Amino acid sequence: MLHPEVEALRRSRIAAGTRPLRDLSAAEAREVERVELEQLGEAEPVAEVVDESLPGPAGLIPIRVYRPQGAQVLPALVYFFGGGWVTGSLDTADRVCRRLANSTPCAVVAVSYRRAPEHRFPAAVEDCDAARRWLAGHGAELGVDSRRLAVGGASAGGNLAAATAQLAHEQGGPGLCLQVLVYPLLDYRADTPSMRETVDPVFFDRNDVAWCWAHYLTCDSDGDSPRASPLRAADLRGLPPALVITAAIDPLRDQGELYAARLAAAGVPTELVRFDGMVHGFYSMTGVLGAAQQAQAVTVASLRRAFWA
């Protein structure tokens, strides 16, 4: 059953005539997102916010660095925004990044990876991995402690965080402290109960999942790569500790929980937290849903343990 706060949100979306993602073009979806962003109130203040860029495989990668306090070197969460690899931006992730930076406290480095369909898989993964590698080697230039890095993201951002964590392990570079995976997309070919049962055009459902993959992948075989579908990786041993957050009424619920189970079975310290009555996308809705505040508090607690254990 939907949480009463989510049910109220559902009624408001129906009254507003909100169109489902599956019915929109990429350009239309981005315009809807832009209008919704303009309607949000003032963001939480943070001591310092700086826009920079890092070298990437196809040119400079824009980043936004959040610092909750002065000049001291801080551990950092490298954050990848969600949006089905199509929408999403540094601006849409801004409020979450501010809250996590202030509450932990830590630096947060949000990465503006290349988006589909203009840049299909593996462009986004390559950019996220390039940003992580640069910070591991040059973090001091941004006041970041390269020995204490975490990666994280929601939805498609969770997919990119999981893929980046796998790449970091395979490359044998400095280890990550934590991977934060919030209702991540993890398997192109997923056919789980939550994928079959979640059909509601008001909220994100299996048809919208298909829309995202269709824009991201060039061909079906791309979806078999662990870079696109981290759940398909053969061996998860040695990966960084994980926090996996899922929503009970979300087509992606089972993917996240299956990945958490596989990580734990591979000996990876893993915390799985499911939020009952919640739908995909709830994590960023702190002004509407109490569970969003709770989920971010869970993230903060996990980051604190990872950075200062």
C-alpha positions as a Markdown table, in Angstrom:
| # | Residue | x | y | z |
|---|---|---|---|---|
| 1 | Met | 0.0 | 0.0 | 0.0 |
| 2 | Leu | 1.1 | 3.5 | -0.7 |
| 3 | His | 2.2 | 5.6 | 2.2 |
| 4 | Pro | -0.5 | 8.4 | 2.9 |
| 5 | Glu | 2.0 | 11.0 | 1.9 |
| 6 | Val | 2.7 | 9.2 | -1.4 |
| 7 | Glu | -1.0 | 8.8 | -2.0 |
| 8 | Ala | -1.5 | 12.5 | -1.6 |
| 9 | Leu | 1.3 | 13.1 | -4.1 |
| 10 | Arg | -0.4 | 10.7 | -6.5 |
| 11 | Arg | -3.6 | 12.6 | -6.3 |
| 12 | Ser | -1.9 | 15.9 | -6.9 |
| 13 | Arg | -0.2 | 14.5 | -10.0 |
| 14 | Ile | -3.4 | 13.2 | -11.4 |
| 15 | Ala | -5.1 | 16.6 | -10.8 |
| 16 | Ala | -2.2 | 18.3 | -12.6 |
| 17 | Gly | -2.4 | 16.0 | -15.6 |
| 18 | Thr | 1.2 | 14.9 | -15.2 |
| 19 | Arg | 2.2 | 12.8 | -18.3 |
| 20 | Pro | 4.1 | 9.6 | -17.7 |
| 21 | Leu | 7.7 | 9.5 | -18.8 |
| 22 | Arg | 7.1 | 6.8 | -21.4 |
| 23 | Asp | 4.9 | 9.3 | -23.4 |
| 24 | Leu | 7.6 | 11.9 | -23.6 |
| 25 | Ser | 10.6 | 12.5 | -25.9 |
| 26 | Ala | 13.9 | 13.2 | -24.3 |
| 27 | Ala | 13.5 | 16.9 | -25.0 |
| 28 | Glu | 10.1 | 17.0 | -23.4 |
| 29 | Ala | 11.2 | 15.1 | -20.3 |
| 30 | Arg | 14.0 | 17.6 | -19.8 |
| 31 | Glu | 11.6 | 20.5 | -20.2 |
| 32 | Val | 9.2 | 19.1 | -17.6 |
| 33 | Glu | 12.2 | 18.6 | -15.3 |
| 34 | Arg | 13.3 | 22.2 | -15.9 |
| 35 | Val | 9.9 | 23.6 | -15.1 |
| 36 | Glu | 9.6 | 21.5 | -11.9 |
| 37 | Leu | 13.0 | 22.6 | -10.8 |
| 38 | Glu | 12.1 | 26.3 | -11.1 |
| 39 | Gln | 9.1 | 25.7 | -8.8 |
| 40 | Leu | 11.3 | 24.5 | -5.9 |
| 41 | Gly | 12.1 | 26.9 | -3.1 |
| 42 | Glu | 15.5 | 28.0 | -1.8 |
| 43 | Ala | 18.1 | 25.4 | -1.4 |
| 44 | Glu | 19.8 | 24.7 | 1.9 |
| 45 | Pro | 22.9 | 26.9 | 2.3 |
| 46 | Val | 26.3 | 25.3 | 2.3 |
| 47 | Ala | 29.7 | 27.0 | 3.1 |
| 48 | Glu | 31.1 | 26.7 | -0.4 |
| 49 | Val | 29.8 | 25.6 | -3.8 |
| 50 | Val | 32.3 | 25.7 | -6.7 |
| 51 | Asp | 31.8 | 24.7 | -10.4 |
| 52 | Glu | 34.9 | 23.1 | -11.9 |
| 53 | Ser | 35.8 | 20.6 | -14.6 |
| 54 | Leu | 37.9 | 17.5 | -14.9 |
| 55 | Pro | 39.6 | 15.9 | -17.9 |
| 56 | Gly | 37.5 | 13.1 | -19.4 |
| 57 | Pro | 37.7 | 10.7 | -22.4 |
| 58 | Ala | 35.7 | 13.1 | -24.6 |
| 59 | Gly | 36.7 | 16.4 | -23.2 |
| 60 | Leu | 36.1 | 18.3 | -20.0 |
| 61 | Ile | 33.6 | 16.8 | -17.4 |
| 62 | Pro | 31.8 | 19.5 | -15.5 |
| 63 | Ile | 31.6 | 18.9 | -11.7 |
| 64 | Arg | 30.2 | 20.8 | -8.8 |
| 65 | Val | 32.0 | 20.7 | -5.4 |
| 66 | Tyr | 30.2 | 21.2 | -2.1 |
| 67 | Arg | 32.1 | 22.0 | 1.0 |
| 68 | Pro | 30.4 | 22.4 | 4.4 |
| 69 | Gln | 33.3 | 24.1 | 6.1 |
| 70 | Gly | 36.6 | 25.9 | 5.5 |
| 71 | Ala | 39.9 | 24.9 | 4.0 |
| 72 | Gln | 40.6 | 21.6 | 5.7 |
| 73 | Val | 40.9 | 18.5 | 3.6 |
| 74 | Leu | 37.7 | 16.5 | 3.7 |
| 75 | Pro | 36.6 | 13.0 | 2.7 |
| 76 | Ala | 34.3 | 13.1 | -0.4 |
| 77 | Leu | 31.2 | 11.5 | -1.8 |
| 78 | Val | 31.4 | 11.4 | -5.6 |
| 79 | Tyr | 27.7 | 11.7 | -6.6 |
| 80 | Phe | 26.1 | 10.7 | -9.9 |
| 81 | Phe | 22.6 | 12.2 | -10.5 |
| 82 | Gly | 19.7 | 10.1 | -11.6 |
| 83 | Gly | 17.3 | 10.6 | -14.5 |
| 84 | Gly | 17.4 | 7.4 | -16.5 |
| 85 | Trp | 20.7 | 8.5 | -18.1 |
| 86 | Val | 18.6 | 11.0 | -20.1 |
| 87 | Thr | 17.4 | 13.7 | -17.7 |
| 88 | Gly | 19.0 | 14.8 | -14.5 |
| 89 | Ser | 21.7 | 17.4 | -14.0 |
| 90 | Leu | 24.0 | 19.1 | -11.5 |
| 91 | Asp | 21.0 | 21.3 | -10.7 |
| 92 | Thr | 18.5 | 18.5 | -10.0 |
| 93 | Ala | 21.0 | 16.9 | -7.6 |
| 94 | Asp | 21.8 | 20.2 | -5.9 |
| 95 | Arg | 19.5 | 19.8 | -2.9 |
| 96 | Val | 20.6 | 16.3 | -2.1 |
| 97 | Cys | 24.3 | 17.2 | -2.4 |
| 98 | Arg | 23.9 | 20.2 | -0.1 |
| 99 | Arg | 22.1 | 18.1 | 2.6 |
| 100 | Leu | 24.6 | 15.3 | 2.5 |
| 101 | Ala | 27.6 | 17.6 | 2.6 |
| 102 | Asn | 26.2 | 19.6 | 5.6 |
| 103 | Ser | 24.9 | 16.6 | 7.5 |
| 104 | Thr | 27.9 | 14.2 | 7.2 |
| 105 | Pro | 30.0 | 16.6 | 7.0 |
| 106 | Cys | 32.0 | 15.8 | 3.9 |
| 107 | Ala | 32.8 | 17.3 | 0.5 |
| 108 | Val | 30.4 | 16.2 | -2.2 |
| 109 | Val | 31.6 | 16.2 | -5.8 |
| 110 | Ala | 28.6 | 15.9 | -8.3 |
| 111 | Val | 29.6 | 14.8 | -11.7 |
| 112 | Ser | 27.9 | 15.9 | -14.9 |
| 113 | Tyr | 28.4 | 12.9 | -17.1 |
| 114 | Arg | 27.3 | 12.7 | -20.8 |
| 115 | Arg | 23.7 | 11.9 | -21.2 |
| 116 | Ala | 21.7 | 9.7 | -23.6 |
| 117 | Pro | 20.4 | 9.6 | -26.3 |
| 118 | Glu | 23.1 | 12.0 | -27.6 |
| 119 | His | 25.8 | 9.9 | -25.9 |
| 120 | Arg | 24.8 | 6.3 | -25.4 |
| 121 | Phe | 26.4 | 3.6 | -23.3 |
| 122 | Pro | 29.2 | 3.5 | -22.3 |
| 123 | Ala | 29.8 | 7.3 | -22.4 |
| 124 | Ala | 28.3 | 7.9 | -18.9 |
| 125 | Val | 30.2 | 5.1 | -17.3 |
| 126 | Glu | 33.5 | 6.3 | -18.9 |
| 127 | Asp | 32.9 | 9.8 | -17.5 |
| 128 | Cys | 32.1 | 8.7 | -14.0 |
| 129 | Asp | 35.1 | 6.4 | -13.9 |
| 130 | Ala | 37.3 | 9.1 | -15.2 |
| 131 | Ala | 36.1 | 11.5 | -12.5 |
| 132 | Arg | 36.7 | 8.9 | -9.8 |
| 133 | Arg | 40.2 | 8.2 | -11.1 |
| 134 | Trp | 41.1 | 11.9 | -11.3 |
| 135 | Leu | 39.9 | 12.5 | -7.7 |
| 136 | Ala | 41.8 | 9.5 | -6.5 |
| 137 | Gly | 45.0 | 11.0 | -7.9 |
| 138 | His | 44.4 | 14.8 | -7.7 |
| 139 | Gly | 41.8 | 15.2 | -4.9 |
| 140 | Ala | 44.1 | 17.5 | -2.9 |
| 141 | Glu | 43.7 | 20.1 | -5.6 |
| 142 | Leu | 40.0 | 20.4 | -4.6 |
| 143 | Gly | 40.6 | 19.9 | -0.9 |
| 144 | Val | 39.5 | 16.3 | -1.0 |
| 145 | Asp | 41.2 | 13.4 | 0.8 |
| 146 | Ser | 41.8 | 10.9 | -2.0 |
| 147 | Arg | 42.2 | 8.1 | 0.6 |
| 148 | Arg | 38.6 | 8.6 | 1.7 |
| 149 | Leu | 36.3 | 8.5 | -1.3 |
| 150 | Ala | 32.8 | 7.1 | -1.7 |
| 151 | Val | 30.6 | 6.9 | -4.7 |
| 152 | Gly | 26.9 | 7.1 | -4.8 |
| 153 | Gly | 23.8 | 8.0 | -6.8 |
| 154 | Ala | 20.1 | 7.3 | -7.2 |
| 155 | Ser | 18.4 | 5.3 | -10.0 |
| 156 | Ala | 20.6 | 5.6 | -13.1 |
| 157 | Gly | 23.1 | 7.3 | -10.8 |
| 158 | Gly | 23.1 | 4.2 | -8.6 |
| 159 | Asn | 23.7 | 2.2 | -11.7 |
| 160 | Leu | 26.8 | 4.3 | -12.5 |
| 161 | Ala | 28.0 | 4.2 | -8.9 |
| 162 | Ala | 27.8 | 0.4 | -8.9 |
| 163 | Ala | 29.6 | 0.2 | -12.3 |
| 164 | Thr | 32.3 | 2.6 | -11.1 |
| 165 | Ala | 32.9 | 0.7 | -7.9 |
| 166 | Gln | 33.4 | -2.5 | -10.0 |
| 167 | Leu | 35.8 | -0.7 | -12.3 |
| 168 | Ala | 37.7 | 0.8 | -9.4 |
| 169 | His | 38.3 | -2.7 | -7.9 |
| 170 | Glu | 39.3 | -4.2 | -11.3 |
| 171 | Gln | 41.8 | -1.4 | -11.9 |
| 172 | Gly | 43.4 | -2.0 | -8.6 |
| 173 | Gly | 43.6 | 1.7 | -7.7 |
| 174 | Pro | 42.9 | 3.3 | -4.3 |
| 175 | Gly | 40.0 | 1.5 | -2.7 |
| 176 | Leu | 36.6 | 3.2 | -2.2 |
| 177 | Cys | 35.2 | 3.5 | 1.3 |
| 178 | Leu | 31.6 | 3.0 | 0.4 |
| 179 | Gln | 29.1 | 2.7 | -2.5 |
| 180 | Val | 25.7 | 4.3 | -1.9 |
| 181 | Leu | 23.1 | 2.7 | -4.3 |
| 182 | Val | 19.7 | 4.3 | -4.1 |
| 183 | Tyr | 17.0 | 2.2 | -5.9 |
| 184 | Pro | 19.6 | 1.5 | -8.7 |
| 185 | Leu | 18.9 | 0.2 | -12.2 |
| 186 | Leu | 21.1 | -2.9 | -12.3 |
| 187 | Asp | 19.9 | -5.4 | -14.9 |
| 188 | Tyr | 18.7 | -4.7 | -18.4 |
| 189 | Arg | 17.0 | -8.1 | -18.6 |
| 190 | Ala | 15.5 | -8.1 | -15.2 |
| 191 | Asp | 12.2 | -10.0 | -15.0 |
| 192 | Thr | 11.5 | -9.9 | -11.3 |
| 193 | Pro | 8.2 | -9.7 | -9.3 |
| 194 | Ser | 8.6 | -6.0 | -8.7 |
| 195 | Met | 9.2 | -5.4 | -12.4 |
| 196 | Arg | 6.0 | -7.4 | -13.4 |
| 197 | Glu | 3.8 | -6.0 | -10.6 |
| 198 | Thr | 4.6 | -2.3 | -10.6 |
| 199 | Val | 2.4 | -0.8 | -13.3 |
| 200 | Asp | 1.1 | 2.7 | -12.4 |
| 201 | Pro | 1.4 | 5.5 | -15.0 |
| 202 | Val | 1.4 | 8.1 | -12.3 |
| 203 | Phe | 4.7 | 6.9 | -10.9 |
| 204 | Phe | 7.8 | 5.3 | -12.4 |
| 205 | Asp | 6.9 | 1.8 | -13.6 |
| 206 | Arg | 8.2 | -0.9 | -15.8 |
| 207 | Asn | 7.2 | 0.9 | -19.0 |
| 208 | Asp | 9.3 | 3.9 | -17.9 |
| 209 | Val | 12.2 | 1.5 | -17.1 |
| 210 | Ala | 12.0 | 0.3 | -20.7 |
| 211 | Trp | 12.0 | 4.0 | -21.9 |
| 212 | Cys | 15.3 | 4.6 | -20.0 |
| 213 | Trp | 17.1 | 1.6 | -21.4 |
| 214 | Ala | 15.9 | 2.3 | -24.9 |
| 215 | His | 17.5 | 5.7 | -24.8 |
| 216 | Tyr | 20.7 | 4.5 | -23.2 |
| 217 | Leu | 21.7 | 1.4 | -25.0 |
| 218 | Thr | 22.6 | 1.1 | -28.7 |
| 219 | Cys | 21.7 | -2.6 | -29.0 |
| 220 | Asp | 20.4 | -5.4 | -26.7 |
| 221 | Ser | 23.8 | -7.0 | -26.3 |
| 222 | Asp | 25.0 | -3.8 | -24.6 |
| 223 | Gly | 22.7 | -4.7 | -21.7 |
| 224 | Asp | 24.7 | -7.9 | -21.0 |
| 225 | Ser | 27.8 | -6.0 | -20.1 |
| 226 | Pro | 28.3 | -5.5 | -16.3 |
| 227 | Arg | 29.1 | -1.9 | -17.2 |
| 228 | Ala | 25.5 | -1.4 | -18.1 |
| 229 | Ser | 24.0 | -4.2 | -15.9 |
| 230 | Pro | 26.2 | -4.4 | -12.7 |
| 231 | Leu | 24.1 | -7.2 | -11.4 |
| 232 | Arg | 25.4 | -9.4 | -14.3 |
| 233 | Ala | 29.0 | -9.2 | -13.0 |
| 234 | Ala | 30.4 | -12.7 | -12.4 |
| 235 | Asp | 32.3 | -11.9 | -9.3 |
| 236 | Leu | 31.5 | -9.3 | -6.6 |
| 237 | Arg | 34.3 | -10.2 | -4.2 |
| 238 | Gly | 36.5 | -7.4 | -3.0 |
| 239 | Leu | 34.1 | -4.6 | -3.8 |
| 240 | Pro | 33.7 | -1.7 | -1.3 |
| 241 | Pro | 31.1 | -1.8 | 1.4 |
| 242 | Ala | 27.6 | -0.9 | 0.2 |
| 243 | Leu | 24.5 | 0.9 | 1.4 |
| 244 | Val | 21.5 | -0.2 | -0.8 |
| 245 | Ile | 18.3 | 1.8 | -0.4 |
| 246 | Thr | 15.1 | 0.5 | -2.0 |
| 247 | Ala | 11.5 | 1.6 | -2.3 |
| 248 | Ala | 8.8 | -1.1 | -1.7 |
| 249 | Ile | 6.6 | 0.0 | -4.6 |
| 250 | Asp | 9.3 | 0.4 | -7.3 |
| 251 | Pro | 9.9 | -1.8 | -10.3 |
| 252 | Leu | 13.6 | -1.7 | -9.4 |
| 253 | Arg | 13.2 | -2.9 | -5.9 |
| 254 | Asp | 14.2 | -6.5 | -6.5 |
| 255 | Gln | 17.2 | -5.6 | -8.5 |
| 256 | Gly | 18.7 | -3.6 | -5.6 |
| 257 | Glu | 17.8 | -6.2 | -3.1 |
| 258 | Leu | 19.3 | -9.0 | -5.3 |
| 259 | Tyr | 22.5 | -7.1 | -5.7 |
| 260 | Ala | 22.7 | -6.5 | -1.9 |
| 261 | Ala | 22.2 | -10.2 | -1.3 |
| 262 | Arg | 24.9 | -11.1 | -3.8 |
| 263 | Leu | 27.3 | -8.5 | -2.3 |
| 264 | Ala | 26.8 | -9.9 | 1.1 |
| 265 | Ala | 27.3 | -13.5 | -0.1 |
| 266 | Ala | 30.6 | -12.4 | -1.7 |
| 267 | Gly | 31.8 | -11.1 | 1.7 |
| 268 | Val | 31.1 | -7.4 | 1.1 |
| 269 | Pro | 29.8 | -5.6 | 4.1 |
| 270 | Thr | 26.3 | -4.5 | 3.0 |
| 271 | Glu | 23.4 | -2.6 | 4.5 |
| 272 | Leu | 20.0 | -3.0 | 2.9 |
| 273 | Val | 17.2 | -0.6 | 3.8 |
| 274 | Arg | 13.8 | -0.9 | 2.3 |
| 275 | Phe | 11.2 | 2.0 | 2.7 |
| 276 | Asp | 7.7 | 0.6 | 2.8 |
| 277 | Gly | 5.0 | 2.6 | 1.0 |
| 278 | Met | 7.5 | 4.5 | -1.0 |
| 279 | Val | 7.9 | 4.8 | -4.8 |
| 280 | His | 10.8 | 5.3 | -7.1 |
| 281 | Gly | 12.2 | 8.9 | -6.8 |
| 282 | Phe | 11.2 | 9.4 | -3.2 |
| 283 | Tyr | 14.8 | 10.0 | -2.0 |
| 284 | Ser | 15.0 | 13.6 | -3.2 |
| 285 | Met | 11.5 | 14.6 | -2.0 |
| 286 | Thr | 12.5 | 15.9 | 1.4 |
| 287 | Gly | 10.0 | 18.7 | 1.3 |
| 288 | Val | 7.1 | 16.3 | 0.7 |
| 289 | Leu | 8.0 | 12.9 | 2.1 |
| 290 | Gly | 9.3 | 12.2 | 5.6 |
| 291 | Ala | 10.8 | 9.0 | 4.3 |
| 292 | Ala | 13.1 | 11.0 | 2.1 |
| 293 | Gln | 14.6 | 12.7 | 5.2 |
| 294 | Gln | 14.9 | 9.3 | 6.9 |
| 295 | Ala | 16.7 | 7.8 | 3.8 |
| 296 | Gln | 19.1 | 10.7 | 3.6 |
| 297 | Ala | 19.8 | 10.3 | 7.4 |
| 298 | Val | 20.6 | 6.6 | 6.8 |
| 299 | Thr | 23.0 | 7.7 | 4.1 |
| 300 | Val | 24.7 | 10.2 | 6.3 |
| 301 | Ala | 25.1 | 7.6 | 9.1 |
| 302 | Ser | 26.7 | 5.2 | 6.6 |
| 303 | Leu | 29.0 | 7.8 | 5.2 |
| 304 | Arg | 30.2 | 8.8 | 8.7 |
| 305 | Arg | 31.0 | 5.2 | 9.5 |
| 306 | Ala | 32.9 | 4.7 | 6.2 |
| 307 | Phe | 34.9 | 7.9 | 6.5 |
| 308 | Trp | 35.7 | 7.8 | 10.2 |
| 309 | Ala | 35.6 | 4.1 | 11.2 |
